[in-house]
Each structure stands twice: as C-alpha cells, then as structure tokens.
Amino acid sequence: TEQLKASINHIYGYSINSQKYLDKFIKYTITLPDTCLINGHNVCKTSVIYWDHLVGETTLLNKINSLVGSFICDLIQRTNLSLRETQTFSRNLNIFRLLNDNECKSNDPFINMIVVVAVFIHCFGDKEKLKQEITAESISYLADLLNIKEIPYSYERRSQIPEISIIFFGIIKDSITLNERFAPKSDEELKKFTNVYTDYEHLKFWSTTPRELMIKYINQMSFIQ
C-alpha cells in the first residue's frame, strides 16, 4: 500500500491525498503480519519463513542456504526486509549463482557470506558509493545498510559475535581507523578481534581482499536491473 501511495504522489503530486485516491478503487486493505509463531511459541519474522519457502523451490538457493543459511536469515531479519524485498534478494542471488558457476563451487562459508553481502548491496544499496575509495562516510553507509551498530571487540564468547560483524570487519579492516564509530579502542582489542576474523578467513585472501572480492561480485551483477 505504501508503494502505491508513493507512486500516486509521484505521478499526481503531493497535493493529492493518496489514501483517499486508493479508497476509490480498493475497498479493503489487508496488512500482513511482520512476525508469526512457529510451533506455537517461537516468534519468527515472516520474511525469514518466506525465504525458507523460496529455498525449497530452488536447488541453487538450497545449496547456499546449506552453507550460510543462518547468516542469510540473520541478514533478512536485522535489515527488516519485506516479503517483496526478500523475493527480490532471493531472485538476484539465484541469478548470480546460475551465471557464476565457478564462483559458486566454493563450499567455504566465508566466501559465500561475501557473495550474499554483494548481492544484498546490488539489490538495496548504493553500489557506486561502496565501490569508490573507502571513507569514514562509506563505512557508516555500509554499516547502516546492513544494520550494524558496532564491532563487538569486547566480546565474552565467540558464539556471541554476529557473523555479519566479522564480514563487515573484513571489508573495512584495512581502513578501520577512518571511522571512529568502528575503530578499536586499543591495539589489544584489534588483535583480539583480528584473531577471530583470521579463523574465518583461513588465509584464503593472499592475492585479494574481502572488499575487492565484494566489489568483483557487485560488478558481475551490474547487468541485472
């Protein structure tokens, strides 16, 4: 409904009451719930349930879901994707995997997480801003896009660290001091979190970086509108 109202105002101007205009043609408005109960007691976002449904329909999505499904579900939930946005995201992820067979043969979760973030940026972000030289502003923009509030340098248990924070750290780590919001408070904090990151990376980036790989994947999708 909000998209229809925005379209009406775009075409006819903001002097038009878009809700009244819609009421002439649509007698009933159904608001879909944002969450629902699983097994009668577990609250789950409907877009995450929809993602699970889409995975069941597509072999290529099922493959990446088996590798990084919890990462994808967390991304959908933390960024509050709508059902339509979840469909857009899944369609583009499926196209990427279909057209980049060599890239998608990797069973490494870290590589696949970067693929997921690149496709997410392609769908919902300012690609040009993120492909330019990294700045404090672009770091904040990426963090806001992925709904990352902080890098948990002072974690108590590794299991408490969201994987999206580790991917984000990998993307900005070479320029980590540019943005005060995400810079470590001490060398000790940086060393501690870098050790966590290295366990994920497995030293697979000797000839590139996570950010370069992310940009490569974004560019590979540039023909998809």
VENWOKA-V434813 format. One record per backbone hydrogen bond with DSSP energy under -0.5 kcal/mol. CO is the residue of the C=O (numbers start at 1). NH is the residue of the N-H. E is the energy in kcal/mol with one decimal. If there is no record, write none. Layout:
co=CO nh=NH e=E
co=CO nh=NH e=E
This chain:
co=1 nh=5 e=-2.6
co=2 nh=6 e=-2.3
co=3 nh=7 e=-2.2
co=4 nh=8 e=-2.4
co=5 nh=9 e=-2.2
co=6 nh=10 e=-2.0
co=7 nh=11 e=-2.1
co=8 nh=12 e=-3.2
co=9 nh=13 e=-1.7
co=13 nh=16 e=-1.2
co=16 nh=18 e=-1.2
co=17 nh=21 e=-2.2
co=18 nh=22 e=-2.3
co=19 nh=23 e=-2.0
co=20 nh=24 e=-0.8
co=21 nh=24 e=-0.8
co=22 nh=25 e=-1.6
co=22 nh=26 e=-3.1
co=25 nh=27 e=-0.6
co=29 nh=31 e=-0.6
co=30 nh=32 e=-0.7
co=34 nh=46 e=-2.3
co=36 nh=44 e=-2.8
co=38 nh=41 e=-1.6
co=38 nh=42 e=-2.4
co=41 nh=43 e=-0.6
co=42 nh=38 e=-3.5
co=44 nh=36 e=-2.4
co=45 nh=48 e=-0.8
co=45 nh=49 e=-1.6
co=46 nh=50 e=-2.5
co=47 nh=51 e=-2.1
co=48 nh=52 e=-2.0
co=49 nh=53 e=-1.8
co=50 nh=54 e=-2.5
co=51 nh=55 e=-2.5
co=52 nh=56 e=-1.5
co=53 nh=57 e=-0.6
co=54 nh=57 e=-1.0
co=54 nh=58 e=-0.7
co=55 nh=58 e=-0.9
co=58 nh=62 e=-2.0
co=59 nh=63 e=-1.7
co=60 nh=64 e=-1.7
co=61 nh=65 e=-2.5
co=62 nh=66 e=-1.7
co=63 nh=67 e=-0.8
co=64 nh=68 e=-2.9
co=65 nh=69 e=-1.6
co=68 nh=72 e=-2.2
co=69 nh=73 e=-2.6
co=70 nh=74 e=-2.1
co=71 nh=75 e=-2.1
co=72 nh=76 e=-2.6
co=73 nh=77 e=-2.3
co=74 nh=78 e=-3.1
co=75 nh=79 e=-1.8
co=76 nh=81 e=-2.0
co=77 nh=80 e=-0.8
co=82 nh=86 e=-2.4
co=83 nh=87 e=-2.0
co=84 nh=88 e=-2.3
co=85 nh=89 e=-2.8
co=86 nh=90 e=-2.5
co=87 nh=91 e=-2.5
co=88 nh=92 e=-2.2
co=89 nh=93 e=-2.3
co=90 nh=94 e=-2.2
co=91 nh=95 e=-2.2
co=92 nh=96 e=-2.5
co=93 nh=97 e=-2.1
co=94 nh=98 e=-2.1
co=95 nh=99 e=-2.3
co=96 nh=100 e=-1.4
co=100 nh=104 e=-2.0
co=102 nh=105 e=-1.0
co=103 nh=106 e=-0.9
co=107 nh=109 e=-0.6
co=108 nh=112 e=-2.0
co=109 nh=113 e=-2.2
co=110 nh=114 e=-1.8
co=111 nh=115 e=-2.0
co=112 nh=116 e=-2.2
co=113 nh=117 e=-2.4
co=114 nh=118 e=-2.5
co=115 nh=119 e=-2.5
co=116 nh=120 e=-2.3
co=117 nh=121 e=-2.5
co=118 nh=122 e=-2.4
co=119 nh=123 e=-2.1
co=120 nh=124 e=-2.5
co=121 nh=125 e=-2.6
co=125 nh=127 e=-1.1
co=126 nh=130 e=-1.6
co=127 nh=131 e=-1.2
co=128 nh=132 e=-1.1
co=135 nh=139 e=-2.1
co=136 nh=140 e=-2.0
co=137 nh=141 e=-2.4
co=138 nh=142 e=-2.4
co=139 nh=143 e=-2.3
co=140 nh=144 e=-2.6
co=141 nh=145 e=-2.4
co=142 nh=146 e=-2.1
co=143 nh=148 e=-3.1
co=144 nh=147 e=-0.6
co=147 nh=149 e=-0.6
co=150 nh=152 e=-0.6
co=151 nh=153 e=-2.6
co=152 nh=155 e=-1.0
co=157 nh=160 e=-1.9
co=158 nh=161 e=-1.9
co=160 nh=162 e=-0.6
co=162 nh=165 e=-1.0
co=162 nh=166 e=-1.1
co=163 nh=167 e=-2.2
co=164 nh=168 e=-2.5
co=165 nh=169 e=-2.3
co=166 nh=170 e=-2.2
co=167 nh=171 e=-1.9
co=168 nh=172 e=-1.9
co=169 nh=173 e=-1.6
co=172 nh=175 e=-2.3
co=173 nh=176 e=-1.1
co=175 nh=178 e=-1.9
co=176 nh=179 e=-0.6
co=178 nh=180 e=-0.6
co=179 nh=182 e=-1.3
co=179 nh=183 e=-1.0
co=186 nh=190 e=-1.9
co=187 nh=191 e=-2.6
co=188 nh=192 e=-2.3
co=189 nh=193 e=-2.3
co=190 nh=194 e=-2.5
co=191 nh=195 e=-1.8
co=192 nh=196 e=-1.1
co=193 nh=197 e=-2.5
co=194 nh=198 e=-2.8
co=195 nh=199 e=-1.4
co=196 nh=200 e=-1.0
co=197 nh=200 e=-0.9
co=197 nh=201 e=-2.4
co=198 nh=202 e=-2.3
co=201 nh=204 e=-1.5
co=209 nh=213 e=-2.5
co=210 nh=214 e=-2.5
co=211 nh=215 e=-2.5
co=212 nh=216 e=-2.2
co=213 nh=217 e=-2.3
co=214 nh=218 e=-2.3
co=215 nh=219 e=-2.6
co=216 nh=220 e=-1.7
co=217 nh=221 e=-0.6
co=218 nh=221 e=-1.1
co=219 nh=222 e=-1.5
co=221 nh=224 e=-2.0
co=223 nh=225 e=-0.6
